[in-house]
Amino acid sequence: MDTVYCRNFRSGFCTCPGMLYVLSQTMSGGKSAGLASTLGASFGGIFHVIAAAFGITAILASSAFAFSIVKYIGAAFLIYLGLKMLYSAYKGNKPKAVETVERKENLNLFFYKVF
């Protein structure tokens, strides 16, 4: 019985990247930014469930070619984001995390970042 309590207690402190994103956006942008981030993460999860219901997840799991295409598109997107960040640093722009939050961000931006 003790292991069940320990497991449940430990799982309460496990964070996933989505939770960390919502936490960081709430701390930097306030309650409205956190709420928009939470809604975006929720709709992203719903999209994944709908994709699984229509069998898209099964297609990706069974077809190595389809999975490779999705994998390489994701890798290309991450490379694009990295190059964009390097270019921004080269031009002398501060990253958004370093800048002080002086203006209200568009709530749609918080929603679509995590979706």
Secondary structure, DSSP 8 states (H G I E B T S, - for coil): -HHHHHHHHHHTT---HHHHHHHHHHHHH-HHHHHHHHHHHHHHHHHHHHHHHTTHHHHHHH-HHHHHHHHHHHHHHHHHHHHHHHHHHHTT---TTTS---S---HHHHHHHH-
